[in-house]
Amino acid sequence: MRTAYWFVSTLFVAVLYIYLLAINFVRGVKIDFNYHNYDSMTNILRDINTAYPDITHLYSIGRSVQGRELWVLMLTKDPQTEVLLKPNFKYVANMHGNEAVGRELLLHLCAYLVNNYPKDQFVKFMLDNTRIHIMPSMNPDGFEISTEGECYGGDGRFNSRNFDLNRNFPDQFAKQNKEVQPETMAIIEWIKKIPFVLSANLHGGALVATLSFLKPFAASSLSPDNDVFKHLATLYSFNHQTMNKGQPCPDGSQGFVNGTTNGAAWYPLSGGMQDFNYLNAGCMEITLELSCCKYPPSGMLPQFWNHNKIALLTYMGETHRGVFGFITDQKGNPVPKATLKIKGRSVQFKSSAKGEYWRILLPGHYMIEVLADGFHPHEQPFSVVEGKKTRLDVHLVPLTLVSKLFYRNVTSSSTTEDNSLLTTVETRSVARFILSNMLTNAGKSQSSTATYEHRVYSTTDSQETETNKSNSSPVRTFTTLSLWIKALFLITFKYWLFHK
């Protein structure tokens, strides 16, 4: 009897195991190389989510003017489970409704990711360690009235109220856009809610990767993170089969060296989504122009997929470059919405509601600056090495009366992924801190204060040089004098406090 029971149990387990393997092998999403209207696109996204509920989550960030859902498919392991320090990445396509290639590429990318998880090591790593948000169409109303085969014009570029969505974002350099459209507002609220680290916006009409800034009125406008943006754009271009060749399109438009360009130098605009992501949400985004023809015949879609597949995958992986960590108080409680900045780079970014932060940086030595209401300002040096993320957890000290007058407890640990200690800053009294700084400053030459800045381009170096010139002798003399006065005040106050 026991033998029979054991045999039946073993057989049942074996059959169940084979069934599960078969389901994993057989289940898969196949998308034909055709253009899909709103209803077809919606059905595809729902089918993927239904077939792979363990690694996908389908949601809408809002509706278009005509009421179509702005769908986003999130791909990640255990999508309903919140995992701290898991970064968010996004692709957005079809912002201009008649630029259709990116829309189809993102549908095929969704299918590729779910079909190759977990057997492909890179796909497994990305879904295990990243939240990937894919929006195939930001302008579904425009797409519905656009026409296949229209390469250089035609209907559908604008939303149904005739607004260009890529001129509709609040602008850092021009007057605020007063009539922000529903599609634009949905994106704004989306990136306010989710702390995206990296993004790309897929367009058509050229073959080039465009980096910030896009602002007008300048022949070129390099961002403070130009080295990172240049790296990201070049990475995509050289993983694309033809973009890096820099050949002009058949319509006679210009070619681009290495397939990249600064946005303002080529196609300046105000109210763009790319600059808004960077300046207002701390998310690094580039614009990808993926086809010379805006809406080419569907027969060319397999070629576009083959040209872009590796580049799309590789670009996502850059989410895991640079520095990341927690901003907390001394008790380990998260400090949300702290303002962070890499010294020498003027664009700020924020910690998340859980105190998390991420910043993409190339290998080098840096200094992070952290400001938060109710806490002492904090500076901490750290390093980024190739092939590893640097984890830097910062513990801020509250601004109490005692801590303001006598203590400046600035402690922080900086480790790479293998947890090797980089540095620790001691706790010391304010008087000792001031005196030691005065002695240190007195012994310093008038050399660059940007010790930890990562330098790549000569244009960046020249900007840094101008900044360093402002740190001249009168400024240092005034700073030293103020430190002496502060030290004298603190010593007098401390004497009075304990001898009254």
C-alpha positions, 0 to 999 in steps of 0.5 A: 500500500505504501509503495503504491501511495509513494508511486502515485505521489511521485508520478503526480509530482513529476507530471505537475513539474513537467506541466509547469515546465511546459507552460513556461516553455509554451507560454509566450507572446507573438506580435506580428510586424504590423502597425497596431491601432489603439484597440489592438495595442490595448489587447496586446498589452492586456494579453501580455499582462494576463500571460505573465502576471508574475513579471508584469503590471498594466496600468494607465497614467491618465487619458488623452483628450479623446478619452483613450488610456495612456497605457504603461506596462511595468515589467519586473519580478514580483510587480506587486512587491515593493523592493527598496533601492530597486530603480525605475526606468522608462521608455516613452514612444509615439509622442508625435502620433505620426511617428510610429516606429517607436510605438511598434518597437516598444510592443516588440520589446515587451514581448521580447522581455517576457518571452526571454525571462528567466532564460536570458541572463541579462533579461533576468538581471534587469527584471529582477533588479529594475522596474521597467515602465514602457509606454508605447503611445503617449499620443494615441489620438494623433496616431489614430488619424495618421497615415502609413507611408507619410514620411515627412508630414501628414496628420497626427503629429499633434494631439486632438486639440492641435498641441505639440506635446513636445512643446507643452511642458513647463520650461526652465528657460522660457515662459510657462506653458499655460495650456498644459494638455491632459497627456502632458499633465499625466506625464508630469504627475507620473514622473512626480510620483515615481523616481525614474532614474533613466529614460528615453523618448522615441521619435522619428524623422531622423537617425540620431540620439539627441542629448540635453539641453534642447533650449533655444537661443544657443548654438550649443547648450551643454548640460552640467552632466554632459559627459553622462548624456554623451555616454548614454547617446553614444552607447545607444548609437554604437549598439544600433546597427547603422546610427553610429555611421552618421549618414544623412537621411535620403531627404538631404538632411544633415548627418551626425558624427557618431550618430549623436548631437546636442539638441540645441545645436541641431533642433532647439525647442522650448517646453520639451519633455527631455529637459523637463525630466532632467531639470524637474525630476532628476531623471536623465533622458535622451531623445532617440530619432529612430527612422528617417521616415516618420511612418514607414511601410510596415514591411520595414518594421522587422529591419527596424527591430533588428537595428534597435533591439540590442541598443534598446536592451543595452541602454536600459542596463545603464540604470545600474551605473553610478551611485545610489543609497539611502538618506536617513536620520541618525536613527535610520528613518528615511529623509524624503525629498532631500535635495542632492547635488554632485559638486560641480554639477548644478542640476539637483535631484531629490530623494524618494519618499522612502529616502532612496536616491540614484544618480548615473555617473561615469567612473571618477571621484565625486563629492555629494552634497545633501540638504534637508529641512531640519538637518545639518548640510552634508558633504561626502566624497565617494568614488565610482568604478567601472562595472560596479555601482557605488552604494553611499548611505548618508546619515543626516544630523538634526539641527537641535540647539545643542548640535548647532552650538557644540556638535556637527555629527556627520557620519556616513558610510560609502561602499561599493557593491562588494561592501568595501569601506571607502571612508568614514567621517569622525564625529567631532565638536564644533570648536575642533571642527572650526579650528581644524578647518582654519588650519587646513584652509591656511595651509591650502594653496589657491588651487581648485576646490573641485577636487572630486569633480569628474572631468571629461570634456574641455568645455566642462573644464573651462567652466570649472576653471571660471568657478575656481577663479571666484574662490580667490584670496579675499573670499578665503580671507573673509571665510577664515575671519568669520570662522575665527569670530564664530570660534570666539563666540562659541568659546565665550558662550560655552564658558558663560553657559557652564560658569554662570 
